[in-house]
Amino acid sequence: MKNLQAALNWFDGNYNEKLKDLFSLLSIPSVSTDPERKADIQAACDYLAEYLKGLGADKVQTFKTKVHPILYAEFNKGGESAKTLLIYGHYDVQPADPINEWKTDAFTPTIMNDNLHARGASDMKGQVMAAIFAVEAVLKTSELPLNIKFLLEGEEEIGSPSLDTFIHNHKELLACDMVLNPDAGMIAKDMPTITYGLRGMIYFELRIDGPQADLHSGLFGGVVANPANVLAEIIAKLHNSDGSIAIPGFYDEVLPLDETERKKLASTKTADESILQVSGSPKLFGEAGYNSNERAGARPTLDVNGLYSGFIGEGAKTIIPAYAKAKISCRLVPDQDPEIIYMKAQRYIAGLVPDTVRATFYKHSGSPAYLASDAPGSDQLVKALEETWRRPITFRREGGSIPVATTMQNALGVKSLLTGFGLPDDQIHSPNEHQNLTVWKLGVQAFIRFLESFRA
């Protein structure tokens, strides 16, 4: 208890200084999808490397990849008999576009109404630094009760193309007893959350080609098939009237939700009104027979993520477009194989394509769903969160995907603890991304408690 209080006091006394350190990282525009930001990606990696070295890390190493670097660090302070905790995070961020919709400069951290505004404040530089500051607080006041490893990548926002291979090729380096991944989030400010399930995903693109070039709609309309019309007809047939997915066999491997699971999900008490407020939608939508919690985390989905065809500028241009494209993703639940779902989707869609056009499929990525209610360290994390917020923990199945959790389980044999302190209205991936600082400060305190819980 003495060590815990000392670490908590240290962070409280150095809070403003730590905010400045976070500001320094947030000021670096480490946008991984922009080739012109390659130097900024390296700068963010270097900043974290130097920071960890400054904390006395026993080893800090940057690994080059074909795209952006992976940073590894370790603190072997607990001794050979101590458990080893691997902390994952990413230091790359989404583009700031559309820039004119930001209230402040995206890479000039600004505090407004207890919210820290900046790209990456919530996703996930703020979460990475929360974990680092917790380690620092313990180091500054006592010895670490366990060994710590950090794995920080710069490619998460572009699908982590280098990470799987790196993890599989460095199993010994990354060997651990527990994995902490703070890239999840909370349901609400007063609801500390552990995510025990993630949906998987298959992401693909459908292209419909018709004429070899755009044609005059007055001369060729009604004579040559319009790829945009064909694509619209196909998309309209991907769902049934009850909101379920129309692809034959799509639900064959979907496990039914038993009463125990439904009660656990119901305990999260996500209000439909809150979803409407955050999303700005006029009314909720979804598969019949399931509530919003179940739809968002425990049922599979299919969504069109992007559409492109023909003339989309201002004014009018009467053409038959040469092609039309749709980007489509399916969020998957346990037992659904991404490759099998992709094959079923491809077969079904191909059967909807008339012979007046040509269809081409491009698969972008895929990952299976994930369940980890028994991840090592769960009891300690639950206790740390509950003692910090002084209320019971909330468990949820996340609708999104965190593929690294599955990779680590397969390669290292360890399930991940998934948590975080971002909120649903943090506007991640959107203009005006922000992190609530009261929640973030509690998060650092919770991580300190978690680390201290392993002291003998």
C-alpha positions as CSV (number, residue, x, y, z in Angstrom):
1,M,0.0,0.0,0.0
2,K,2.9,2.4,0.8
3,N,4.5,1.8,-2.6
4,L,1.1,2.3,-4.3
5,Q,0.4,5.6,-2.6
6,A,3.9,6.9,-3.4
7,A,3.4,6.1,-7.1
8,L,0.0,7.7,-7.1
9,N,1.3,10.8,-5.3
10,W,4.2,11.1,-7.8
11,F,1.9,11.1,-10.8
12,D,-0.4,13.6,-9.2
13,G,2.5,15.9,-8.3
14,N,3.9,15.6,-11.9
15,Y,0.6,15.7,-13.8
16,N,1.2,19.0,-15.6
17,E,4.7,18.0,-16.6
18,K,3.4,14.7,-18.0
19,L,0.7,16.5,-19.9
20,K,3.5,18.5,-21.6
21,D,5.3,15.2,-22.5
22,L,2.0,14.0,-24.0
23,F,1.7,17.3,-25.9
24,S,5.1,16.7,-27.4
25,L,4.1,13.4,-28.9
26,L,0.7,14.7,-30.1
27,S,2.4,17.6,-31.9
28,I,4.2,15.1,-34.2
29,P,1.9,14.5,-37.3
30,S,2.7,10.8,-37.6
31,V,0.1,10.0,-40.2
32,S,1.0,6.5,-41.5
33,T,-1.0,6.6,-44.7
34,D,0.7,9.7,-46.0
35,P,4.0,9.1,-47.7
36,E,5.0,12.7,-47.1
37,R,4.8,12.0,-43.3
38,K,7.4,9.3,-43.3
39,A,9.9,11.5,-41.4
40,D,7.2,12.4,-38.9
41,I,6.5,8.7,-38.3
42,Q,10.2,8.2,-37.6
43,A,10.2,11.3,-35.3
44,A,7.3,9.9,-33.2
45,C,9.2,6.6,-32.9
46,D,12.4,8.4,-31.9
47,Y,10.5,10.4,-29.3
48,L,9.1,7.3,-27.6
49,A,12.5,5.6,-27.9
50,E,14.3,8.5,-26.2
51,Y,11.6,8.7,-23.5
52,L,11.8,5.0,-22.6
53,K,15.6,5.3,-22.6
54,G,15.3,8.2,-20.2
55,L,13.3,6.0,-17.8
56,G,16.2,3.6,-17.7
57,A,15.0,0.8,-20.0
58,D,17.4,-2.1,-20.2
59,K,16.9,-2.4,-23.9
60,V,15.4,-0.1,-26.5
61,Q,15.5,-1.2,-30.2
62,T,14.0,0.1,-33.4
63,F,13.2,-2.4,-36.1
64,K,12.9,-1.2,-39.6
65,T,10.1,-2.7,-41.8
66,K,9.1,-2.2,-45.4
67,V,6.8,0.6,-44.3
68,H,7.2,2.2,-40.8
69,P,9.4,1.2,-37.8
70,I,8.5,-1.0,-34.8
71,L,9.8,0.0,-31.4
72,Y,10.6,-2.5,-28.7
73,A,11.7,-1.8,-25.2
74,E,12.1,-3.8,-22.0
75,F,12.5,-3.2,-18.3
76,N,14.0,-6.2,-16.6
77,K,13.5,-4.9,-13.1
78,G,11.4,-7.6,-11.5
79,G,13.9,-10.4,-11.7
80,E,13.8,-13.8,-13.2
81,S,11.0,-15.0,-10.9
82,A,8.7,-12.1,-11.7
83,K,6.0,-12.1,-14.3
84,T,6.5,-10.4,-17.6
85,L,3.9,-7.9,-18.9
86,L,3.9,-7.0,-22.6
87,I,2.3,-3.6,-23.4
88,Y,1.1,-3.0,-27.0
89,G,0.4,0.3,-28.6
90,H,0.6,2.3,-31.8
91,Y,2.0,5.7,-32.4
92,D,0.6,6.4,-35.8
93,V,-2.6,8.4,-36.4
94,Q,-5.3,9.0,-39.0
95,P,-5.1,11.9,-41.4
96,A,-6.6,15.2,-40.1
97,D,-8.8,15.7,-43.1
98,P,-11.1,17.5,-43.5
99,I,-8.9,20.1,-41.8
100,N,-11.4,23.0,-42.1
101,E,-13.8,21.1,-39.8
102,W,-11.3,21.2,-36.8
103,K,-12.0,23.8,-34.1
104,T,-8.3,23.8,-33.4
105,D,-5.2,22.8,-35.3
106,A,-5.1,19.0,-35.3
107,F,-1.4,18.8,-34.2
108,T,-1.5,21.7,-31.7
109,P,-2.8,20.1,-28.5
110,T,-5.4,22.3,-26.9
111,I,-7.4,21.9,-23.7
112,M,-11.1,22.9,-23.9
113,N,-13.7,22.1,-21.2
114,D,-11.5,19.3,-19.7
115,N,-11.0,17.7,-23.1
116,L,-7.6,17.5,-24.8
117,H,-8.1,18.1,-28.5
118,A,-5.5,16.7,-31.0
119,R,-5.3,14.0,-33.5
120,G,-4.2,10.9,-31.6
121,A,-5.3,12.2,-28.2
122,S,-7.6,9.3,-27.8
123,D,-6.5,6.9,-30.6
124,M,-4.0,6.1,-29.2
125,K,-1.1,8.2,-28.2
126,G,-3.0,9.2,-25.1
127,Q,-3.4,5.6,-24.2
128,V,0.2,4.7,-24.9
129,M,1.5,7.5,-22.7
130,A,-1.0,6.6,-20.0
131,A,0.7,3.1,-19.8
132,I,4.2,4.7,-20.0
133,F,3.5,7.2,-17.3
134,A,2.2,4.5,-15.0
135,V,5.4,2.6,-15.4
136,E,7.3,5.8,-14.8
137,A,5.4,6.6,-11.6
138,V,6.3,3.2,-10.2
139,L,10.0,3.5,-11.3
140,K,10.3,6.9,-9.7
141,T,9.1,5.7,-6.3
142,S,10.2,2.1,-6.0
143,E,11.3,-1.0,-8.0
144,L,9.0,-2.5,-10.6
145,P,7.3,-5.6,-9.2
146,L,7.3,-7.3,-12.7
147,N,9.2,-7.2,-15.9
148,I,7.8,-4.9,-18.6
149,K,8.1,-5.1,-22.4
150,F,6.7,-2.5,-24.9
151,L,5.8,-3.2,-28.5
152,L,4.9,0.0,-30.2
153,E,4.1,0.1,-34.0
154,G,3.6,2.8,-36.6
155,E,1.3,1.0,-39.0
156,E,-1.9,0.2,-37.1
157,E,-3.9,2.8,-39.0
158,I,-3.0,1.2,-42.3
159,G,-3.7,-2.4,-41.2
160,S,-0.4,-3.3,-39.5
161,P,1.2,-4.9,-42.6
162,S,4.5,-5.6,-40.9
163,L,3.3,-6.6,-37.4
164,D,2.2,-10.3,-37.9
165,T,5.5,-11.3,-39.4
166,F,7.4,-9.4,-36.8
167,I,5.6,-11.1,-33.9
168,H,6.0,-14.5,-35.4
169,N,9.7,-13.9,-36.1
170,H,10.4,-12.6,-32.6
171,K,8.5,-14.9,-30.3
172,E,11.4,-15.3,-27.9
173,L,11.9,-11.5,-27.6
174,L,8.2,-11.0,-27.0
175,A,7.7,-13.9,-24.6
176,C,5.5,-12.9,-21.7
177,D,3.0,-13.9,-19.1
178,M,0.4,-11.2,-19.8
179,V,-0.5,-8.7,-22.6
180,L,-2.0,-5.3,-21.9
181,N,-3.6,-3.6,-24.9
182,P,-5.1,-0.2,-24.1
183,D,-6.5,0.3,-27.6
184,A,-10.1,-0.4,-26.6
185,G,-12.2,2.1,-24.7
186,M,-15.0,2.9,-22.2
187,I,-18.7,2.9,-22.6
188,A,-19.1,6.1,-20.5
189,K,-17.1,8.3,-18.2
190,D,-18.3,6.5,-15.1
191,M,-18.1,3.0,-16.5
192,P,-14.6,1.5,-16.5
193,T,-14.6,-1.2,-19.2
194,I,-12.8,-4.4,-20.1
195,T,-13.4,-5.7,-23.6
196,Y,-13.5,-9.5,-23.6
197,G,-14.6,-10.0,-27.2
198,L,-13.7,-8.5,-30.6
199,R,-15.4,-9.0,-33.9
200,G,-13.2,-10.2,-36.8
201,M,-13.4,-8.7,-40.3
202,I,-13.2,-9.4,-44.0
203,Y,-12.7,-6.3,-46.2
204,F,-13.0,-6.4,-49.9
205,E,-13.7,-4.3,-53.0
206,L,-16.2,-5.0,-55.8
207,R,-15.6,-3.3,-59.1
208,I,-18.2,-3.4,-61.9
209,D,-16.9,-2.5,-65.4
210,G,-19.2,-1.7,-68.4
211,P,-18.1,0.3,-71.4
212,Q,-14.4,1.0,-72.0
213,A,-14.9,4.7,-71.3
214,D,-17.6,7.1,-70.0
215,L,-20.4,7.4,-72.6
216,H,-23.0,10.1,-73.4
217,S,-26.1,9.1,-71.6
218,G,-28.3,10.6,-74.3
219,L,-26.8,8.4,-77.0
220,F,-26.1,5.2,-75.0
221,G,-28.6,5.3,-72.1
222,G,-31.0,2.4,-72.2
223,V,-28.7,0.7,-74.7
224,V,-25.5,0.0,-72.6
225,A,-25.7,-1.2,-69.0
226,N,-24.9,1.4,-66.4
227,P,-22.3,0.0,-63.9
228,A,-23.5,2.3,-61.2
229,N,-27.1,1.1,-61.6
230,V,-25.9,-2.5,-61.6
231,L,-23.8,-2.0,-58.4
232,A,-26.8,-0.3,-56.7
233,E,-29.0,-3.3,-57.5
234,I,-26.4,-5.7,-56.1
235,I,-25.9,-3.7,-52.9
236,A,-29.7,-3.6,-52.4
237,K,-29.8,-7.4,-52.4
238,L,-27.1,-7.9,-49.7
239,H,-29.6,-7.5,-46.9
240,N,-33.0,-8.9,-46.1
241,S,-35.9,-6.7,-45.0
242,D,-35.4,-7.7,-41.4
243,G,-31.8,-6.3,-41.4
244,S,-30.2,-9.8,-41.7
245,I,-27.5,-10.5,-44.3
246,A,-28.8,-12.3,-47.4
247,I,-25.6,-14.1,-48.4
248,P,-26.5,-17.9,-48.3
249,G,-24.6,-19.6,-45.5
250,F,-23.4,-16.4,-43.9
251,Y,-24.8,-17.4,-40.4
252,D,-23.9,-21.1,-40.6
253,E,-21.0,-20.9,-38.1
254,V,-22.5,-18.2,-35.9
255,L,-22.9,-19.3,-32.3
256,P,-26.3,-18.5,-30.8
257,L,-26.2,-16.2,-27.8
258,D,-27.3,-18.1,-24.7
259,E,-29.1,-16.5,-21.7
260,T,-25.9,-16.1,-19.7
261,E,-24.2,-14.2,-22.5
262,R,-27.2,-12.0,-23.1
263,K,-27.4,-11.1,-19.5
264,K,-23.7,-10.2,-19.4
265,L,-24.1,-8.0,-22.5
266,A,-27.3,-6.5,-21.0
267,S,-25.3,-5.4,-17.9
268,T,-23.4,-2.8,-19.9
269,K,-26.6,-0.8,-20.1
270,T,-25.7,1.2,-23.2
271,A,-28.7,3.5,-23.6
272,D,-30.1,3.7,-27.1
273,E,-30.5,7.4,-26.6
274,S,-26.8,7.8,-26.0
275,I,-26.1,6.0,-29.3
276,L,-28.5,8.4,-31.1
277,Q,-26.9,11.4,-29.5
278,V,-23.3,10.4,-30.3
279,S,-24.1,9.2,-33.9
280,G,-26.5,12.0,-34.8
281,S,-28.8,9.4,-36.5
282,P,-32.6,10.0,-36.4
283,K,-33.4,6.4,-35.5
284,L,-31.6,3.1,-34.7
285,F,-31.4,0.3,-37.2
286,G,-30.3,-3.3,-37.1
287,E,-31.0,-7.0,-37.3
288,A,-34.4,-7.9,-35.8
289,G,-34.5,-9.9,-32.6
290,Y,-31.4,-8.3,-31.0
291,N,-30.8,-5.2,-28.9
292,S,-28.2,-2.6,-29.7
293,N,-25.5,-4.1,-27.5
294,E,-25.9,-7.5,-29.1
295,R,-25.9,-6.1,-32.6
296,A,-22.8,-4.0,-32.0
297,G,-20.6,-6.6,-30.5
298,A,-22.0,-10.1,-30.8
299,R,-23.7,-10.3,-34.2
300,P,-22.0,-10.2,-37.6
301,T,-22.6,-7.3,-40.0
302,L,-22.1,-6.3,-43.6
303,D,-21.5,-2.6,-44.6
304,V,-20.7,-0.6,-47.6
305,N,-17.8,1.6,-46.6
306,G,-17.3,3.5,-49.8
307,L,-18.9,4.1,-53.2
308,Y,-17.4,5.6,-56.3
309,S,-18.7,6.0,-59.9
310,G,-19.0,8.5,-62.7
311,F,-19.2,12.2,-62.3
312,I,-19.2,13.4,-58.6
313,G,-18.2,17.0,-59.0
314,E,-20.4,20.1,-58.8
315,G,-23.0,20.7,-61.5
316,A,-24.2,18.2,-64.1
317,K,-22.5,15.8,-66.5
318,T,-24.7,13.4,-68.3
319,I,-22.7,10.2,-68.7
320,I,-22.9,6.4,-68.5
321,P,-19.9,5.7,-66.2
322,A,-17.4,3.2,-67.4
323,Y,-17.2,1.5,-64.0
324,A,-18.5,1.6,-60.4
325,K,-16.7,0.5,-57.2
326,A,-17.8,-0.4,-53.7
327,K,-15.7,-1.1,-50.6
328,I,-17.4,-3.6,-48.4
329,S,-16.6,-5.0,-44.9
330,C,-18.1,-7.7,-42.9
331,R,-17.6,-7.7,-39.1
332,L,-17.5,-11.3,-38.0
333,V,-18.1,-13.2,-34.7
334,P,-16.4,-16.3,-33.2
335,D,-16.3,-19.4,-35.4
336,Q,-16.8,-17.4,-38.6
337,D,-13.8,-17.9,-40.9
338,P,-12.9,-14.7,-42.8
339,E,-11.8,-16.7,-45.9
340,I,-15.0,-18.8,-46.0
341,I,-17.2,-15.7,-45.5
342,Y,-15.3,-14.0,-48.4
343,M,-15.8,-17.0,-50.6
344,K,-19.5,-17.1,-49.8
345,A,-19.9,-13.4,-50.4
346,Q,-18.0,-13.6,-53.7
347,R,-20.1,-16.5,-54.9
348,Y,-23.4,-14.8,-54.0
349,I,-22.5,-11.4,-55.5
350,A,-21.1,-13.1,-58.7
351,G,-24.5,-14.7,-59.1
352,L,-26.2,-11.3,-59.1
353,V,-24.0,-9.8,-61.8
354,P,-25.7,-9.7,-65.2
355,D,-23.7,-10.6,-68.4
356,T,-23.9,-7.0,-69.6
357,V,-21.0,-6.0,-67.2
358,R,-17.9,-7.5,-65.7
359,A,-17.2,-7.9,-62.0
360,T,-13.8,-8.0,-60.3
361,F,-13.1,-8.7,-56.6
362,Y,-10.2,-7.4,-54.6
363,K,-9.6,-8.7,-51.0
364,H,-7.9,-6.1,-48.8
365,S,-7.7,-7.7,-45.3
366,G,-9.2,-10.3,-43.0
367,S,-9.0,-11.4,-39.4
368,P,-10.9,-13.7,-37.1
369,A,-13.0,-12.8,-34.1
370,Y,-11.6,-13.0,-30.6
371,L,-12.8,-13.9,-27.1
372,A,-10.6,-13.5,-24.0
373,S,-12.7,-13.4,-20.9
374,D,-9.9,-15.6,-19.2
375,A,-6.9,-13.4,-20.2
376,P,-4.1,-13.6,-17.7
377,G,-4.1,-10.7,-15.3
378,S,-7.9,-10.2,-15.6
379,D,-8.6,-10.3,-11.9
380,Q,-5.9,-7.7,-11.1
381,L,-7.1,-5.4,-13.9
382,V,-10.7,-5.6,-12.7
383,K,-9.7,-4.8,-9.2
384,A,-7.5,-1.9,-10.3
385,L,-10.3,-0.3,-12.4
386,E,-12.9,-0.8,-9.7
387,E,-10.8,0.7,-7.0
388,T,-10.0,3.7,-9.1
389,W,-13.5,4.4,-10.3
390,R,-15.1,3.0,-7.1
391,R,-17.8,1.2,-9.0
392,P,-18.2,-2.3,-10.6
393,I,-16.4,-3.0,-13.9
394,T,-18.3,-3.2,-17.2
395,F,-17.6,-6.0,-19.6
396,R,-18.4,-5.8,-23.3
397,R,-17.9,-7.4,-26.6
398,E,-16.4,-4.7,-28.9
399,G,-17.9,-4.3,-32.4
400,G,-14.5,-3.3,-33.9
401,S,-11.5,-5.4,-34.6
402,I,-8.0,-5.5,-33.0
403,P,-6.2,-8.1,-35.1
404,V,-3.0,-7.9,-33.1
405,A,-4.8,-9.6,-30.1
406,T,-5.4,-12.7,-32.3
407,T,-1.9,-12.6,-33.6
408,M,-0.4,-12.5,-30.1
409,Q,-2.6,-15.3,-28.9
410,N,-1.6,-17.5,-31.9
411,A,2.1,-16.6,-31.8
412,L,2.8,-16.1,-28.1
413,G,0.1,-18.2,-26.6
414,V,-1.2,-15.3,-24.4
415,K,-4.6,-13.7,-24.5
416,S,-4.7,-9.9,-24.2
417,L,-6.2,-7.6,-21.6
418,L,-8.2,-5.1,-23.6
419,T,-9.1,-1.8,-22.0
420,G,-8.6,1.9,-22.5
421,F,-9.9,5.3,-21.6
422,G,-11.3,6.7,-24.8
423,L,-15.0,7.5,-24.9
424,P,-17.6,6.9,-27.7
425,D,-17.8,10.6,-28.4
426,D,-14.1,11.2,-28.7
427,Q,-14.5,11.6,-32.5
428,I,-11.5,9.3,-33.3
429,H,-10.8,9.2,-37.0
430,S,-12.8,12.4,-37.3
431,P,-12.2,16.2,-37.0
432,N,-11.9,17.4,-33.4
433,E,-10.6,14.2,-31.9
434,H,-10.3,14.6,-28.1
435,Q,-9.6,12.8,-24.8
436,N,-11.4,13.6,-21.6
437,L,-8.6,14.5,-19.1
438,T,-10.4,13.5,-16.0
439,V,-11.0,10.1,-17.4
440,W,-7.5,9.8,-18.7
441,K,-6.0,10.8,-15.3
442,L,-8.1,8.1,-13.7
443,G,-6.8,5.7,-16.3
444,V,-3.2,6.3,-15.4
445,Q,-4.0,5.8,-11.8
446,A,-5.7,2.5,-12.6
447,F,-2.6,1.3,-14.5
448,I,-0.5,2.2,-11.5
449,R,-2.7,0.1,-9.3
450,F,-2.5,-2.7,-11.8
451,L,1.3,-2.7,-11.9
452,E,1.5,-2.4,-8.1
453,S,-0.9,-5.4,-7.6
454,F,1.9,-7.8,-8.6
455,R,4.1,-6.7,-5.7
456,A,4.6,-9.6,-3.3
